[in-house]
């Protein structure tokens, strides 16, 4: 059994099949209203969990509505993110990521190659971004252990735009609550107690990332995308993005790329490697990418995304869930801590 898998192996599916193109060929991401669960309906919550289970088995992506996040907060966060990327380059570089091992601060264009996390050589991705980590760290021995590494490193906040720190802290807290709600649904979907994951997430090292995919004045290098094909490391990802050309695609198990186009007011959710490993490959951590805009739109197709990467506690032991193995379905993975998994995956992507 693999001891600390880089991710469930997806490299063989990077080769485009006959149906592949720069734009996806099919749609098929389910839309799920999670409000019955949030409103406390046992029957409604079970139905939502069943829908999530089906989506996670088939493609690992779904779109949520009825999530309870107020639109003014979403709009404020998006505007603040877009305003930051309009700042002069020298201002952005003042909060540049201090070290490749520290997931904080600003990373300039081509500073990351996500496909490298799967062992695939590729040019740096055509994006710039800021990474932020936990915003409410109580302090104490747990957060200061050597194995905590840089997972609770202080965030690096820009001076401009005004209100950036307050806006992002508020949004981080709201996304963390929503992600924990989704983990309760995941537990139900996997025939586990609703609070099963709580002690694996109560001191989590989740991250908020804001991304700008700038206009492309020059043609990309061969194989270069806005974000190369990759899987996410953790439990789940929650995405908000605009609708500019050159967007997100997910790769279906049958080999074709699917455009992921959320409706206004919704979020895209996908599961990460940890959920596929926890579920013994019952759920799929799906390859996804952000493609380049068509050449005729490239000079104006600026795109922004705000992404919340929900991740377990650094010392959470990742091992097959009790409902996902048995005499006829043996465990496929050895156990490991989340910090071990994250460190190896993260460092592999640094361009």
FIBARO-859559 format. One record per residue: y, x, z of N, C-alpha, C in turn; residue in one letter. Coordinates in steps of 0.2 Angstrom, whole numbers, plus 5000, padded with zeros to 4 digits. Each point is the difference from the previous one (the first is absolute). Layout:
<atoms>
YXZYXZYXZA ...
</atoms>
This chain:
<atoms>
499450045000500649965000500650045000X 500649984996500650045001500350005006X 500250065003500349995007500749985000X 500450034996500749985000500249994992X 499849944997500250004993500750004998X 500250034995500750004998500249934998X 499649964998500049934999499449984996X 499849945001499549984995500150024993X 499550034997500150044994500249954994X 500650014998500349964994500150044994X 499950075000500250044995499849984993X 499449985000499649984993500449944997X 500449965004500349944997500750024997X 500250065000500750024998500050004992X 499450004997500050014993500149934997X 500549994996500249934997499449984996X 499949935001499549974995500349974995X 499749964995500249974994500649955002X 500049975006500549955001500650035003X 500050065002500550035004500650024995X 500649995003500650014997500650025005X 500550024998500650025004500249935004X 499949944997500149945004499349975001X 499949965006499449975001499849954995X 499349995000499849964995499849935002X 500049995007499849945003500449995007X 500049945002500349985006499449985004X 500149995007499449985004500050015007X 500650025003500150015007500149935003X 499649995005500049935003500750005005X 500249945000500649985005499749965006X 500250035006499749975006500649985004X 500049935002500449985005499850015007X 500350055004499750015007500349965005X 500449954999500449975005499549965005X 499449974997499649965005499750055005X 499950064999499850045005500550025005X 500650014997500650025005500249945004X 499949944998500149945003499549985006X 499550045000499549995005499449954998X 499949984994499549954998499450045000X 499549985004499350044999499749984994X 500049944997499749994994500450034994X 500649995000500450034995500050085000X 499950035006500050075001499350034997X 499549965001499350024997500049994993X 500449954997500050004992500450064998X 500650015003500450064998499550065000X 499650015005499650065001499550004994X 499749954998499549994995500350034993X 500749974999500350024994500150085000X 500250035006500150075000499450044999X 499549975003499350044999499850004992X 500149944997499850004993500550054996X 500650005001500550054997499850075001X 499950025006499850075002499350024997X 499649954999499350024997500150014993X 500549964997500050004992500550064998X 500650005003500550054997500450045005X 500049985006500350035006500749995000X 500349964996500749985000500149925000X 500549985004500249934999500850005002X 500249944998500849995001500049945006X 500450015005500149965005500749965000X 499949945001500649955001499949975007X 500549975003500049975006499950055006X 500350064999499950055005500550005005X 500649965000500450005005500650055001X 500050044995500650055000500649974996X 500550005004500649974997500350034994X 500249974995500350034994500650045001X 500549985004500650045001499850075003X 499550015004499850065002499750044995X 499649974995499750034995500550034995X 500549954999500650024995500450065003X 500150005006500450055003499750075000X 499350005001499650065000500050034993X 499949954995500050024993500750034998X 500549975001500750024998500150075004X 499950015006500150065003499650064997X 499449984998499650054997500350024993X 500249964996500350014994500650045001X 500449985005500750045001499850075002X 499550015004499950075001499950054994X 499649974995499850044995500650014995X 500549965001500750014996500450065003X 499850035006500450055003499950064996X 500550055001500050064997499450045002X 499750044995499450045002500050045006X 500650035001500150055006500049965006X 500249945000499949955006499349995002X 499649984994499349995001499650065003X 500250064997499650065002500250025007X 500549975003500150025008499449975004X 499749954998499449985004499350014996X 500050064996499450014997499450015004X 499449994998499450015004500050075002X 499950015007500150075003499450044998X 499449974999499450044999499549954997X 499650034995499549964997499649965004X 499850025006499649975005500349945004X 500750004999500449955004500249944995X 499749945001500249954996500649965002X 500650045000500649975002500550034995X 500549964999500650024996499949994992X 500550034997500149994993499550054996X 499749974995499750044995500349994993X 500250054996500349994994499549994994X 500349994995499649984994499550054998X 499449984999499450044998499750045006X 500249985007499850045005499349985003X 499749954997499449975002499649994994X 499350015000499649984995499449965003X 500049944999499549965004499350014997X 499950014993499450014998499650065002X 500450055003499750065003499649985006X 500249945003499649985006499249994998X 499949984994499349994997499850064997X 500350065000499850064997500150004993X 500549964997500250004993500650044999X 500050054996500650034998500549964996X 500750005003500549964996500650025002X 500549994995500750025002500349965006X 500550025003500349975006500249934997X 500049955005500249934998500749994999X 500249954996500749994998500349955005X 500150035006500349965005500350045006X 500549975003500350045006499949955006X 500050025006499849965006500250025007X 500049965004500150025008499449975003X 499750045005499549985004500249995007X 499849955004500249995007499349985003X 500050025007499449985004500249965005X 499649995006500149965005500750005003X 500349945002500750005002500049995007X 499549985004500049985007499450045003X 500250065002499550055003500150005007X 499649985005500149995007500050075003X 499750054997500050075003499350005005X 499950065002499450015004499550044997X 499550025004499550054998499649984993X 499949944999499649994993500450024994X 500749995000500450024995500250074999X 499850045005500150075000499450055000X 499449974999499450044999500050044994X 499750065000500050044994499749954994X 499549965001499749964994500549954998X 500549985004500549964997500450034994X 500050065000500350044994500749984999X 500249984994500749984998500049925000X 499549975002500049924999500649975003X 500350035005500549965004500650055000X 500150034994500650054999500649955000X 500650025002500649965000500149984993X 500349944998500249994994500750034998X 500150014994500650034997500449954997X 500649985003500449954997500650024996X 500249984995500650014996500649975003X 500650044999500649975003500249944996X 499850004993500249944996499449984996X 500049944999500549945001500049985007X 500649985002500149975007499449955002X 499850015006499549955002499350014998X 499850064996499450024998499550005005X 500150045005499550005006499849945003X 500549965002499949935003499649964995X 500250004994499649954995499350025000X 499950074999499350024999499649995006X 500350015006499649995006499849935001X 500549964999499849925000499549984995X 500050034994499549984995499350035002X 500050065003499450035002499649965005X 500449985005499749965005499749934997X 500449974996499849944997499350014996X 500050054996499450024996499450015005X 500150045005499550025005499749935003X 500449955001499749945003499649964995X 500350004993499649974995499450034999X 500050075000499350034998499549995006X 500250005006499649985005499749935000X 500449954998499849944998499450004995X 500250044995499550004994499350035003X 500150055004499450035003499649955004X 500349955003499649955004499749964995X 500349984994499649974995499550044997X 500050064999499550054998499449995004X 500150005007499550005005499649934999X 500449954999499649934999499650004993X 500350034995499750014994499350045000X 500050045005499450045000499649985006X 500049945002499649975005500050045007X 500650025002500250045006500449965004X 500150015007500549975004500750024997X 500449955001500750014997500350065002X 499950025007500450065002499650065000X 499550004995499550065000500450064999X 500550004995500350064998500650035005X 500249955005500650025004500050075003X 499450025003500150065004499950064995X 500049994994500050054994500750004997X 500449965002500749994997500650005004X 499850005007500649995005500550065001X 499850054997500450065000500050034993X 500149964995499950024993500550054998X 499950034994500450054997500249984993X 500249935000500149974993500750034998X 500149994993500650034997500349954995X 500750015000500449964995500350054995X 499949984994500350054994500449954996X 500650034998500449974995500050054994X 499949974994499950034994500549984994X 500350054997500349994994499750034994X 499849964995499850024993500650004996X 500350064998500650004997499949994992X 500649994997500049994993499750074997X 499749994994499750064997500350024994X 500550055000500450024995499650044995X 499450035002499650044996499349985001X 499650014994499349975000499650045006X 499549965003499650045005499650054997X 499750045004499550054998499449964999X 499550034996499349975000499749995006X 499849945001499649985007500549985005X 500750014999500449995006500249925000X 500049985006500249935001500549995006X 500249945001500549995006499650025006X 499449975001499550025005499350004997X 499750065001499450014997499549965003X 499449994997499549965002499750035007X 499949955005499850025007499849945004X 499750025005499849955005500450015006X 500249955005500350015006499650025005X 500250045005499650035005499849955006X 500449965002499949965006499749945000X 500249955004499749935000500349964995X 500649994999500349964995500750024999X 500349984994500650014998500449944998X 500649995002500449944998500650034996X 500149974994500550024995500549954999X 500650024999500649964997500350044995X 500149974994500250034994500449964996X 500550034996500349964995499649994994X 500349974995499649984994500350044994X 500350065001500250044994499350034996X 500150014994499450024996499750075003X 499450004999499650065002499849995007X 499549965001499849985007499350015002X 499849975005499350015003499449974996X 499550045000499449984997499450025005X 499549955000499450015004499450014995X 499550045001499450004996499549965002X 499849954996499449965002499450045000X 499549975004499350035000499750014993X 500249954996499750004993500350054995X 500650045003500250054996500749994997X 500349945000500649994997500650005005X 500650014998500650005004500349935000X 500249985006500349945001500750005003X 500549974996500750005003500049965006X 500450035005500149975007500749985000X 500149944999500749974999500149955005X 500350015006500149955005500549954998X 500049945003500549954999500550025005X 500749974999500550025005499849975007X 500250045005499849985007499350015003X 499650044995499350015002499950085001X 499550025003499850075001499350014997X 500050064997499450034997499650035006X 499449995001499650035005499450034997X 499850065002499450034997499750045006X 499350015000499750035005499950074999X 499950055005500050074999499350025001X 499950075000499350035000499749985007X 500450005005499749995007499649935000X 500349954997499649934999499450014996X 500050034995499450014996499550045004X 500250055003499550045004499749955006X 500549975004499849965005499549954998X 500149974994499649944998499450034996X 499950064999499450034997499949984993X 500650004997500149994993500049934998X 500049955005500049934998500749984997X 500550035003500749994998500250064996X 500449994995500250064995500750025001X 500150075001500650035000500250024993X 500449964997500150004992500450054998X 499950044994500450044997500649964998X 500650035001500649974997500550054998X 500549984996500550054997500649964999X 500650044999500649974997500150034993X 500049964995500150024993500750024998X 500150034995500750014997500249944996X 500649995000500349954996499950014993X 500049954995500050014993500550044998X 499950044995500550054998500749974998X 500049944998500649974998500449985006X 499749995006500349985006500150065005X 499850064998499950055005500750025003X 500550004996500750035002500349955005X 499849945001500349965004499649975006X 499350014999499549975005500050045006X 500549995004500050035007499649955005X 499650025004499549955004500050035007X 500049955005500050025007499449965003X 499750035005499549975004500150025007X 499749955005500050025007499349995002X 499750055003499249995001499950025007X 499649965003499850015007499250025000X 499950065002499350025001499749995007X 499649955001499749995007499450055001X 500050035005499550065002499849995007X 499450025001499749995007500350065005X 499949995006500150065005499750064997X 500350065002499850064997499350025002X 499849975006499450025003499549944999X 500149954996499649954999499450034996X 499449985003499450024996499849954995X 499950034994499949964994499250004999X 499749955001499349994999499849934998X 499450004997499849934997500149955005X 500349944998500049945005499449975001X 499949975006499349975002499849954995X 500549964997499849954995499850024993X 500150074999499950024993499450054999X 499650005004499450044999499449975003X 499450024998499449975003499450034997X 499449985002499350034997500050014993X 500349954996500050004993500650034997X 500550025004500750024998500250065005X 499750064999500250055004500750035000X 500250035005500750035000500050054994X 500650004997500150054994500450065002X 500449995006500450055002499950025008X 500150075001500050025007500749985003X 500150015006500649985004500550064999X 500649995001500650055000500649965003X 500450045002500749985003500549984994X 500449965001500549984995500450064998X 500250045006500550064998499650054996X 499450015000499650054996500149984993X 499949934999500049974993500750014997X 500549985004500750004998500250064998X 499950055004500350074999499750034993X 499449994999499750034994500349964993X 500049945001500349964994500750014999X 500450005005500750024999500250064997X 499750065003500150064998499850014992X 499549974998499850014993500549974995X 500549955002500449974996500750044999X 500150055004500650045000500150044993X 500449984996500150034994500350075000X 
</atoms>
